[in-house]
Amino acid sequence: MAIRYLLGNEGIAHACLEANIDFASGYPGTPSSEVIDILRVQKERPFTVEWSTNEKVAFENALAAAWCGVRALCTMKHVGLNVAADPLMTSAYTGVTGGFVVLSADDPFAHSSQNEQDTRRYAHFARLPCLDPASVQEAHDMIRDAFALSEEFGLPVIFRPTTRICHSKSDVDLGEVGTEYRTAEFQRDPKQYVVIPAHTRVLHKVLNEKQPALKRRLVELGYNRHTVRGRTAVVASGVSAAYVQEVLPEDVSLAIVGAYPIDEEWLAAFVDRHEKVLVVEELDPVVEEVVRQVATKTEVVGKMTGTVPYEGEFTPAIVAAALQKAGMSPTTTFPAAAPAQGVPPRPPILCAGCMHRPTFYAIRKVFRDGIFPSDIGCYTLGLQLGAVDTTICMGASITVGSGIARSGEERTVVSTIGDSTFLHTGIPGLLNAVYNGADMVVVILDNRITAMTGHQPNPNTGMTATGEESTPISLDAICRSCGVSWVETVDPYDLPVLLDTFRKAKERRGVRVIIAKQPCVITARRSGIKRKPYTVDPERCTGCGACRSFGCPAIAFVDKNATITELCAGCGVCADICPSGAIVMEGRR
């Protein structure tokens, strides 16, 4: 078709169109989000696309579509696969009819994640094939062909791009968008799809019997390949293989592992031809473990010998250093980068006008000695405002808060959770807290969107992934149906009312819910909503610094006095905070 310069996720999305995809579902999670975002707005191939309420829901929807014989994709980030692990494990037993690809994007260095877990472990655990691309072009080619591989073996295929693949750009050789459409039809087969113990025992044996042919097929497809050049060798996987090729001496052999499970006979034949093998892979020593199993006389170095780091994202410099440690002279070395002096730090920060900031400000004012479990989202940045004490995984703010409250801790627990996260996995925690009599405050930060991952719609937005209107839901009604008797909805821009609502919550007992409701300031601006900005009257400003504690990036100080920059979104909360009345709407004095 054409060669185009694309983001990795753009190439991946186009490859799905080339593969005649019929169904796509997912939950937003960096670095995977753009795949569904691209598929949901493209016009080249109409098919079913949805943002699901969580990864388990997304997985089961796509699995069901594949059971109906159509080609299905499910996307998520690596920690999302934890949520989908229950159906993942058993789907290996049931298998699929139509091609089913599970995109689980890993995040070495935890650029935007709470851990650095390795999706390849899930593939090994479930005994499913896993494709691990080394470049943007290979990512495109692998996922295009993954649907056929899934159908060939009747198994879901895990596709594991990393952040550096998803968010790098490269020339990509694209094919034509597919024009084949399938008719979905579910064929009843209880022995395949009803996993009672009698059926499961048989299905497990069938799954195990597929493994030898699957290993050989991955070599035949060229995903696992090698070149012999000398008596020492490197075995590399994923994007690390690209870095290795940049610095590899001409007399060092190279094996690239791009797919799992690894054919031990193929690997042993390569390893045993060398005196020493260095294994280079990000995160867990998945390949290294297999290399050590098959090596009979070859010295193996890698993570387990301290030659290669266990943690973080690799670079050509890190790979070159590993080659030097292993006694293999890299063709290029990289001097340590010296950071420029005097550059101010620029940590992530809540936007000017973000509704989360006044909510956290009010929480800290009213619950001065409280404990503040929080969740996954933009609002985790409440850490900078002293209003986030714990964050572990999606939905855990309420359950962690409930556990703290019921442990005997006497201080007030105030949990914060976003609307999308609440719908993802927060509801069971709220139900459990009410059921078991927790004494806590739950604050739902309702900005009407899944903001942190790119402003994707959710059931609270009133719009589907493809822009169709959906039935509006009521967070208030959901909370009351979980048994919460005291639920209040408040505009976080109205600071006096917000403070008063928190004070009322503090006086009560049991589970209390406050819904702080205001559209995300970015989506509001994009939809044309404009508020008049505020300014500082220099004659009234005393330089007391009260507004500084609010932490808004639109507020700056010049010569000890406050000033408001063009970043102002016009929320007006700072005017309520100023004790001298120096902050006023532009045009007023």
Beta strands, then each sheet from edge to edge (+ up, - down):
strand 1: 2-7
strand 2: 23-26
strand 3: 48-51
strand 4: 72-77
strand 5: 100-105
strand 6: 130-131
strand 7: 157-159
strand 8: 169-174
strand 9: 224-227
strand 10: 232-237
strand 11: 252-257
strand 12: 259-260
strand 13: 276-280
strand 14: 299-301
strand 15: 414-418
strand 16: 440-446
strand 17: 486-490
strand 18: 511-517
strand 19: 534-536
strand 20: 555-558
strand 21: 561-564
strand 22: 583-585
sheet 1: 1+ 8-
sheet 2: 3+ 2+ 4+ 5+ 7+ 6+ 12-
sheet 3: 9+ 11- 10- 13- 14-
sheet 4: 15+ 16+ 18+ 17+
sheet 5: 19+ 22-
sheet 6: 20+ 21-
end
